[in-house]
């Protein structure tokens, strides 16, 4: 088994703050790029986990809003 692999990586990225109503598909985008996976040197008995599904918890909804003075910062669109 190789120590390195080039794989496709998908990210769901917030495009727009969702200040009213429910989040829409247009408020997010899927970005895909290739990344190099490498097991760090000196690591023993490691495993790599692949996510098959993404779940958005209700808690994340408030982070999709532009909030001031929140105990948890808002997500930044595009990041």
C-alpha positions in Angstrom: 0.0 0.0 0.0 1.3 3.4 -0.9 2.0 6.1 1.6 0.5 8.8 -0.7 -2.5 9.0 -2.9 -4.1 11.7 -5.1 -7.9 11.8 -4.5 -10.9 13.9 -5.4 -12.2 16.0 -2.5 -15.7 17.6 -2.4 -16.6 20.5 -0.1 -20.0 22.1 0.5 -19.3 25.8 0.8 -21.6 28.6 2.0 -22.1 31.2 -0.8 -24.6 33.6 0.9 -25.7 34.3 4.4 -29.1 32.8 5.2 -30.7 35.6 7.3 -34.4 34.9 6.5 -36.2 31.7 5.6 -34.7 28.3 5.1 -31.4 27.7 3.4 -31.7 27.1 -0.3 -29.5 25.1 -2.6 -28.4 28.3 -4.2 -27.0 29.5 -0.9 -24.3 26.8 -1.1 -22.0 25.3 -3.7 -20.1 22.1 -4.1 -16.4 22.6 -4.9 -14.3 19.7 -6.1 -10.5 19.5 -6.3 -7.8 17.0 -6.0 -5.8 16.7 -2.9 -2.7 14.7 -1.9 -3.2 12.3 1.0 -0.1 11.4 2.9 0.3 9.6 6.2 2.4 11.7 8.4 5.9 10.3 9.1 6.2 8.5 12.4 2.5 7.6 12.4 1.7 4.0 13.3 -1.5 2.1 13.0 -3.4 4.9 11.3 -6.6 4.7 9.3 -8.2 7.0 6.7 -11.9 7.7 7.0 -14.1 8.5 4.0 -17.4 10.4 4.6 -20.2 9.1 2.6 -23.0 11.5 3.8 -23.1 15.1 5.1 -25.6 16.0 7.8 -26.4 19.6 8.7 -27.4 19.9 12.3 -30.0 22.6 13.4 -27.1 24.3 15.3 -25.4 25.1 12.0 -28.4 27.2 10.8 -27.5 30.0 13.1 -23.9 29.9 11.9 -25.2 30.4 8.4 -26.6 33.8 9.5 -24.6 37.0 9.8 -24.7 37.4 13.6 -23.0 40.0 15.8 -22.2 39.2 19.4 -22.8 35.5 19.2 -20.9 33.0 21.4 -20.1 31.1 18.2 -18.8 33.0 15.1 -20.8 33.0 11.8 -19.5 30.9 8.9 -17.8 33.1 6.3 -19.2 32.8 2.8 -16.7 31.3 0.4 -14.6 29.7 3.1 
